[in-house]
């Protein structure tokens, strides 16, 4: 860019950031995600670093938060409540240390404290002689909003710090025998809502016919900035405290902690809830701690978006000073963003193997969770209506771990009036036949059994790893087979000929032979696998295994009544009816006849006395953990179920055996604690061989 263009860009960035600061901190209605805000701020700082003469006192890079709202009384903080600079990868963290070490070489030998970066509302709490007297928001970092009455409703916040005998770890700054609060103490913490509490709150809102909330952070901020504290009290807020802002000793024998690790211990000793923290002696340990927290992130019951790295020594921290609104002695090492906002360009519809129509969002490409996302699920049509999602909306998109990206809802404050409501299709987008909606169900269906989309997805499911496991038959080849009329249902796979395959694009002799070999090998799959593969609604791997064990053949299962099926454990009326309906449909009977003709008709031996007397592992419950040398995890499960055993996911007092391999983990400890017998692969095979 030219100098003139850079100057124009810097003004645009400042205007944008001021607007987003106001939306986030004052209105509690952010228009963009934290990640997107960080990127704008990063660009602004980059330009200001090139042209420090352009930095102005009111630049968003020079202040924290936003001015306090007029509706609240103002509170001046006893010290600046600063924000943090960001690093987005390990290189950024090492660059941070290199920068501050140029100012003070002591940073190279410093210890660091690593704490989770909580996604809530920053608050400052004031105590006089151990009594909570005032609380405020961060505001602009110098002046905040008085929300004392609202903060009093948070049960995790101590209203009084009692003088007690020491029961917690203490520091040199705190006498070991007595915990006496300072005469004045100001601390900083984060108010937030735990994820299970947020989900329960939304369930209650939905049951009452009220609007549900978008995310825990906005809900917490909105609750704390109510003028009526009785409304705040209805929200499940909690708190973690992590910083001493001001300290006046109650007697000459007490001094303020000199390190961050001591501060956390002190705050805990005073009765404050504190975050889990890690003391690291080297930056490599910091990077390792960050990675471990990132792995734990999806299992936490509260939201974090990174880790805060702090110089442990308070004196060095203070000596390093501040740049703009950020202390040099700390940095936020961000995780890849899990939630972002982007434009909803259109809404498409997929047709599933059972005919269910599922809407999906077609998005302006955006990076979330380290992956560029162009599509995201919209769950179902009712979700679109309930959330009032419109084509053209700016929407919030989330991707956590390996979960498929999904739309949370629209950013209503960003609407321009050019968005339009979505209307579901009246006909199937693949076969153009009318769609139906069954009363009492959320789903919309294409009921045309010859729908090409259903055929492709039925075959794709049939050949999948958890079903018939036909290696080399991916969705691209399945589409080719359907388009060329070589496969009109799953049974047609077993009549494919080499010459037909060689006529398809991408097929040579070896590839055709390998595929035909894999199809032939699948004929040896057990009955439970075939039942899973047939795609009967409600019949997954567990139900399929139970049905195979009880009936022993497709003939016996096809003759079962709804009443017979309902008598089995785990089979309710809906699944029972779905099974009976499936076997009664003429098209499905045709598929079964073709499978029988192709010798795809596995059986299990079931004695006259039923499966309980026929199976060597009958009536026994197993849990599988770790890596076994001769089995994959699914194969172990299938082996147990084929011989009559039941496999569950967690160890309990009802577990008979834990089958443990290498790297068994916590399930092994749980089994030993409960006295559950632990066996290996050899013992499992021996049980079957002995009892057969």
N, C-alpha and C positions, 0 to 999 in steps of 0.2 A: 504493500500500500504506500501511497505518497504521504507526505507529512499532513497535507490537507485532509486526505481520507482517514488517516489515523485519528486526527483531531475530531472529525465528525463521528467516527466510530466510538471514541471514548465518551462522547456526550450521549450517544444512543445507549451505550451500556449503562451509564450512570442513571439515565432516566428509567431504563428497564429495571435495574436493580432496586431503585427507590420504590418503584411501583410494587415489586415483588416483596420487598421488606414490609411495606404497609399491608399488603394482602396477608402475609404470613404472621407478622407479629401483632398487628392491630385488629384486623378483621377475622383472623383465624380461618381464612379461606384462600389457601395458596393456589395459584394458577399453574405452577410447575412443581416438579419434584425437587428435593434437596440436591440431587445430582446435577440437574439442569441449572439450578441456581449457582452451584459451585463452579460449573464450567463458565458461566457468564462472569463470575467474580474472578476466576483465574485469567480470563482474557483481559479484563480490566487491569488487573495487577501487572500483567505482562507488558501492556502498553505503558503503564505508569513507570515501570522499571526502566523502559527505554527512554522515557521523557519525565524524569522526576520533577521538572519545572512545571509540569501540567497538573501535579497533584494539588487538590484543593481541600480545605479543612472539612467540607461537607461531602467529600467523595465517599461512596459506600465502602470503599476499601479502608477508610479511616475511622469507621464507627461500628459499633455492635448493635444489632437489633434495629428497632425503630422507636420514634418518640412515643411516650406513654399516651394512652387514650385519654381524652378530656373527661370521660365519665368517672374516672378514678382519681382519688387524691394522689399526690406525687410523693415519692420517697427518694431522697438522695442517698445513694449507697455510700458506705464508709470507705470503700475503695472501688476502683474501676472494675466492673464485671465484664471481662473481655471474652471474645470468642477465640477461635483457633484457626490457624492456617492448615491447609490440607496437603497430604501426600497420597497419591493414588497407587503407588507401587513401591517395592523395596528400594529402587534407585532414588525415588523421591525422598525416602526417609534418610538414606545415606547422604544425599545432597543437603538436607536440612542440618544434619550434624556437622557436615563440612562447613556450612555457612556460619553456624554459631561458634565453631571452633576457631574460625579466623578472628572472631571478636574476643574470645576467651579460651585459651588452650586447655583450661581445666575441664571443658566439656568432653575432651577426648578420653578422660579417665573417669567420667561421671557414671553413677548408677542411674537407672531409669525405672520408673513405675509405669506399668501398663494397665489401663482400666478400660472397661467397655464404654463406648460413646453412646450414651442413652438417647433415644429418640422421644423426647418429651418436652416439657416446658421448664426452662431454667428459673429457679426461684431463690431468693435470699431471705434467710430466717434470722431474726434478732432475738437474743435472750438476755435478760437482766437478772442477775443472781439466780440463774437457772430456770427462770420463768419465760416462756414464749410471749413476747410482747408485740411483735410486728413481723409481717411477711410481705414481700413484694416480688413482682416480676423483674426480669432483667431490664426491660425497656430499652433505652438506647445505650446502656452500659454505664451511664452516670446517674440517671434518674429512672426509677421504675414506678409501677402502679401498686398502690396499697391494696392487697387482697388478703389481709389478715384473717377476716372472718371466714373466707372461703378455705384458707389453708387449715384452719382449726378443725375442719370436717374430715381431714385426712387422718385416719386412725394410726398410720405408721409414724406420724409426726409427734414427737414427745412435747407435750404442753409444759412439762416441768422436768428439769434434770435433777434428780434427787441426789442428796449426799448419801452414799452407800458404801459398804465395804466392797473392796475390789473383787469382782467375779470374772472379769474379762482380762485378756492380755493387756498389760500396761507398759508404759514407756518410762524413760528417765524423767520425762516431764510430768508424769502423773504418779503421785505417791502410791506405793503398792498396797497400802492398807486402807486408804480412803479415796473415794472418787468425789472430788469437790468441784462443782462447776465454776468457771471463771465469773468474775463480777459482770463482765459483758462479753458476749460471744456472738459473732455474726458468721453464719455458714452458708455455703451455696450447695444446692442440690438440684435434682431433676424430678419433677412430678410427672407421673405417667400412668397408664392403665395396662395391666398385664393382659396378654392375649386371650387366655381363657375367660377372664372377666369381661373383656370387650365382646367376645362372641356371645356370652350369656346376656350381656346388655342388649345386643342387637336382636337376640331371640325374643327377649321380653318386649322390645319395641315392635317387632314384627307381630307378635301375638296380640298386642294391644292395638294393632292397626296404625301404628305410628311410623314415621320415617326412620329408617336405619341410618347408622353413622358410617362414614367412609373409611376412616382409619383411627387407630388409638391416639395418635399424636394430636390431631385436630380436636378430637373429642375431649381429651384432657385439657387442652388449652382453652377450649370454649367453656368447659365446666368451671375452670378457675377464674374466668373473667366474667362471671355472672354477677349481677348486682344483688341478686337474692341468693344468700348462702344456702338456703334450704334446697335450692335446685342443685347446687354443687354437691350437697350431702348425698344426693341420689346417684351420684356417679362413683364407680369403684376405683377411686384414685389411690395411688400409693406413692412412695417417695424413696429415693436414695440420696444420701448426702456424701460429698466427696471433697469439699474444700473449706478451709478456715479463711474467712474474709477479714475478720477483725477479732482481736483477742486482748482482753484486759484481765490480768490475774487477780484472783480473789485474795491471795496472800503472797508473801515474798518467796515462799517455797515452790511456787508454780511458775512455769515458763511455757511459752508457746512451743509446740513441737518444731524441730528444726529441719525435718525432712517430710516428704509426702507420705512415705510409708508409715512414719510415726503419726502423722496427722490422721490417717485412716484408722490406726489403732486407737488413737485418742478419741476420735468421733464415735467409734464403736463402744469404747468404754463409757462415754457419756450417754449412751443409750440411743444413738442415731442408727438407723439402717444404712449400711454402707455397701458400695459395690465390691464385687470380688476383684482383687488386684494382684499383680505379679511383680515382684522386684527382680530386675535384671541387671547384671553387672556388665553386659556388653550388648552392642546393638544387634549382633547375630541372635542373641537370646530373645530380643524384642521381636525380630522378624519371625522367629519360631513361635513365640507366644501368639502373635497375630494370626499365624496360620492355624494354630490349634483352636483359637476362638472362632475363626471363620468356618472351620469344620463343625463346631458346636452350634453355630448360629441358628440353623433351622430347628434345632431341638430346644432352644430357649423359650421360656414363656413370656418374654418381653422383647421388644424390638431394639436392635442396635444397628448402626450403619458403619461401624468401624471401631478402632481402638484408639484411645488417647495415650500418647507417649509423653511422659513428663520427666524432666530432670528432677531427680529425687531431692537433691540438696536445695533447700529454700533460698539460701543466700546466693548461690550461683544462679538459680532461677531468676531472682530479682535483679542481680547484677547484669544479666543478659539483656534486660529491658524489654521494650515493646517496639514493634514495627507496625505502624498503622493502628489497627485494633487488636493485633495478635501478639501474645507474649512469645518472645523468641525461644523460651525454654520449654515449649510444648508444641506438639503437632498432632493433628488427627490423621491417622493412617486409615483411609476409607476402604471399605469393602466394595466390590463391584455392586452397582446400584441394583436393588431388587424391585424398586418401584419407580416408574418414570411416567411422564405424560407425553402424549403424541396425538396426532390427528386421526380420527376415524374416517377413512376415505370412503368405505362402503361396507355393507354386510353381505357375506356370502352364506351359502347353505350346503352342508355335506349330508349325504344320505348314507346311513349306517347299514350294517349287514342285516339288521332286523327291520329296516325300513324307517328308523327314527330319523327325522330331519333335525339337524343340529346347526344353529347359526354360528358363524365365526366372524371376527372382526378383521377387516382388511385395513392395515395401518400404514401410515407414513413410516418408513423404516426407522427404528430407534434401537439403541443398544441398551439392554437390560440384563443384569446378571452375567455380563461378559459375552453376551450373544446378541447379534443383530436380529431383531424380531420384526417380521412383516405381517404376521397373522397371530391372533390370539382367540381363545375360546370365549364365547358369550353365554355359555351354559345351556340356556334354552330361551324360547321366545318370551315366556313369562318374566324372566330376568330382565330382558330388554324393556318390557313395559313397566315393571316395578321400579326400575332404576331411571326410567325416562331417558334412555340412551337414544340419541338422534344421530343420523348420518351427518357428518361434518363436525360433530362435537370434538372438543379436546377431551381425551379420556385418560384415566389412570390405568396403567398396565403394570402387572406384577408378575415376577418370575422368581420363585424361591427354589434353590437347589435344582433338581431335575424335573420339577413340576412344570407341566405345559403352561406357557404364558396365558394369563387370563385378564380380562377387563374387570376392574373393580367398579367403575362407575364414571359418570361424566364430571367434568369440571364446569359446573353450571355458571360460575362467575365469569368464565371465559367466553360465553356465548355472544354471538354477534347478531343473531336473528336470521342468519342464513342457513341454519341447520333445519333438518326436516325429520319428522317421525318416520319410523320404519314400519312397513306393512309386510307381514309374513306372506310367502307365496301360497296361492291357492292350488297350484299344481306342482308336481315333483320337478325339480330343475334338471333331472337326468332323463326321465321318461315322459314327462309332460302329462302324466295321469293325475287325476284329482287326489289331494291329500285329505286325510281324516284325522280328527282329534277325538280320542276315546274319553268319554265323560269321566271325570275324576282323576285323569292323568295329566301330567305336565306335557308329555311328549306329543308331537304331531308325527303322523306316519304316512309313508307311501305304501299302499297295500298291494301294489302291483308286484307279484312274485317274479315276474320276468324283467324287472327293472335292472338295467345293466350295472348300476352302482351297487345294488345289493349283491348281485352275483359276484362281482369283483371282491367285495369285502367279505362275503361268505367264504370264498375260496382262500382269500388272504388269511382269514382266521383259521380255517381248516388246516392249512399247511404250517401254521406258526409253531414256534418252539414248544409251547405248553400244550399243543394239541398233537397233530400227527407228525410234526417236526420233519417236514420234507425240505432238506437242505438244498439251497440253490434256486428255490422257487419264490422269488421276491415279487413285490407288487407290480413292477414293470413288466415282468414276464406274464403274470396273471392277466394284466390288461391286454397284452398281445393275444393270449389264448382266447379271451372273451371276445375281443374285437374280430378275430379271425373265425369265430364260430367253432373253435376246437373244444371249448369248455363252457357248457351252459349250466352246469352245476358241479358240485364237488366230486361226484362219482365219475364224471367224464375224464378226470385226471388219470384214472386207471385204464383207460382205453386209448390213451395217446400213443401215436406211432412215431417211430424215428424219422420217417420221411416227412411227416407233418411238421415236426420240430425243425428240421433242417430248412424248411421253407420260411421260417421266421427270421426277422432281422437279428443279427448278432449271434446266431447259432451255427456252430461248426459241429463236426462229428463227436468230438470229445465232450463238448458241453451237452449235447443231446443225450449221449450215453450216460453221463453222470446224473443228469436229471431223471432219466428213466430208471436208473439204478436206485436213486433216492426214493422215488415213488414206489417202486417194488418193495424196498426195505420197510416202508411205512406200514405194509400189510401185517407186519409182526407186532405192531403197537398193541398194547393191552386194551381191553374194553373201556376202561376208564378214560383213556386218551381219546378214543373214538367218540365217546359220549360228550366229552368236552369240545371236540372238534365240530360236532354237528350244530352247535350254536343254539341249542334250545334255550329260550329265555329263562334266566334264573339258574341255569345249570352250569356252574363253574367247576373248577378242579375238585373242590371238596365234595360238592353234591354229586358230581359224576362218579367219584370214587365210592361214595356210599351206595349209589344206585347199582354200580357194577358188582360190589360185594354182595348186595342183597339179592339181585335178580339173576346175575350170572350171564345173561344174554340179552340181545336186543329183542328177541322174540318174546321173552318173559316180560320185559319192561313195556313193550308195545301193548301187551294184554292187560297191564295193570290199570285199575280204576283210580279215580281221584281219592276215594276213601282208602284204598290200599296204600297209595303214596303218602297220604297225610299221616298214616300211622308210623311212618319212619321219622326218627329224630332229625330235626333240622329242615324238614320239608313242610312248608306251610301251604295253605289253600291256593295262594296265587301261583306258586311254583308247580304244585300238583296239577292244577288246571292247565298251565302252560305246557307241561309235559304231555298230558293227554291230548290236548289240542294239536300239538306238533305231530304226533304219531297218526292222528286222524286225517291230516291234510293230504289230499291225493298227490300233490306235487312231491311231498316228502316221502310218501310211500313209494313213489317212482324212484327217488334217489336211493332208498334203502334196497329196493329190488336190484338196482344196478350195482350197488356195493356188494350185495350177496353174490351176484353173478361174477363179480371180479375177485371173489374170495377175500373180501375185506369184511370179515364177520367173526371177530374174536369172541371167545367165551371164557368164562371163569367157572371153575368147579364149585358148585354149591351143593352141599349134602342135603339129605332129606330133613335133617334136624336144623337146617338153615345155616347161615354163615358163621354163627357163633361156634358151632361144633366142627365146622369144616376148615377154619382158618387157624394156622398156628399162632398168630399174634392177636387173635380176637379178644376183645374186652380189655386190651392193653393200650395205654396212652403214652405216646412218645413225644419228645421234643428233640430237634436236631440242631446242633451248633458246631461251628468250626469246619475245617476242611478234612474230608475223608479221602484216603488214597485211591479207593476203587469206585467211588460214587461221586457224582455231582450232587448238589443239594436237592434238586428236583428228583433225581434218580433214587436217592435215599428215601425221600418221602413216598415216591411211587412204590418202591420195594416194600415198605412197611404197609402201605394201604392195600397193595395187591394181596398180602398175606393176612389181611383182616385187622391190622392195627389202625389206630387213630393218631394223627399228627397234629399237634397244636403249636402255637407260636411262642408261648411263654411257659416257664416252669412254675408249677403250683403244687399244692399238697396232693392234688389229684393226678399228678404225673407219675407214671410207673417207671419210666426209664428216660434218661438223657443220653442220647447218642452223641458223643463228643469226639471231635477230631482236633487237628492242630488249630491254635489260636481260638480256643473255645470262648474266651471272654466271660462276661458277667453271668451268663446263664449257668456256667459251670459252678461259679461261686454260689449262686442261688440254689442250685440242686444240692450242693454239699451242705448248705445251711439248713435245708428242709429235710435232709436225709434221703433224697431221691437217688436211686441206684444209677451209677454212671457206667456206661458200656462204650466200647469202640465198635468199629466195623466188623471185626472178627467175631465178637460176641453176638452181634446182631445176626450175622449169617448163621452162626452156630445154633441160635435159638430157632431159626426157621428149619434148618437141616434136622435138628433133634426132634422137633415136634411134628415134622412131616411124615 
